[in-house]
Amino acid sequence: MKVTTTLAYGVDPQAKESAAFALFAWLALNRETNHCARATGAKTNAVLGKITL
C-alpha cells in the first residue's frame, strides 16, 4: 500500500478538515450516507447534520 498525503490530490494538508466537512455537507444535501455505523458502534448508517437555509 502506497502512503501519501492529501497534497498529492491537490488538497493542502492544512485544509483537510474543512475539505472533509465540505464532503459531509455535500453528502447530506444529496441524501447520501455520511456516517458509517461500524466506525462508531451505531445500529445503522445515517445521514447526519442539519442544513439550515
C-alpha positions as CSV (number, residue, x, y, z in Angstrom):
1,M,0.0,0.0,0.0
2,K,1.4,3.4,-1.0
3,V,1.0,6.1,1.6
4,T,0.7,9.7,0.5
5,T,-0.6,13.0,1.7
6,T,-3.6,14.9,0.7
7,L,-1.3,17.3,-1.2
8,A,-0.8,14.6,-3.8
9,Y,-4.5,15.0,-4.6
10,G,-4.5,18.8,-4.7
11,V,-5.7,19.4,-1.1
12,D,-3.4,21.3,1.2
13,P,-2.8,19.3,4.4
14,Q,-3.9,22.4,6.4
15,A,-7.3,22.2,4.7
16,K,-8.1,18.5,5.1
17,E,-10.6,19.0,8.0
18,S,-12.5,21.7,6.1
19,A,-12.5,19.5,3.0
20,A,-13.9,16.6,5.0
21,F,-16.7,18.7,6.4
22,A,-17.5,20.0,2.9
23,L,-17.8,16.4,1.7
24,F,-20.1,15.6,4.7
25,A,-22.3,18.5,3.8
26,W,-22.4,17.6,0.1
27,L,-23.4,14.0,1.0
28,A,-26.1,15.3,3.4
29,L,-27.5,17.6,0.8
30,N,-27.7,14.7,-1.6
31,R,-29.2,12.4,1.0
32,E,-26.3,10.1,0.9
33,T,-24.9,8.3,4.0
34,N,-22.2,10.4,5.6
35,H,-21.8,8.3,8.7
36,C,-20.5,4.7,9.0
37,A,-22.2,2.8,11.8
38,R,-19.5,0.3,12.1
39,A,-17.0,3.1,12.9
40,T,-18.9,4.2,15.9
41,G,-21.0,1.2,17.0
42,A,-24.3,2.8,15.9
43,K,-27.0,0.4,14.7
44,T,-27.5,1.8,11.2
45,N,-25.7,4.1,8.7
46,A,-27.3,7.6,8.6
47,V,-27.3,11.0,7.1
48,L,-26.1,13.3,9.8
49,G,-26.1,17.0,10.0
50,K,-28.7,19.8,9.9
51,I,-28.8,22.0,6.8
52,T,-30.4,25.4,7.5
53,L,-31.2,27.7,4.6
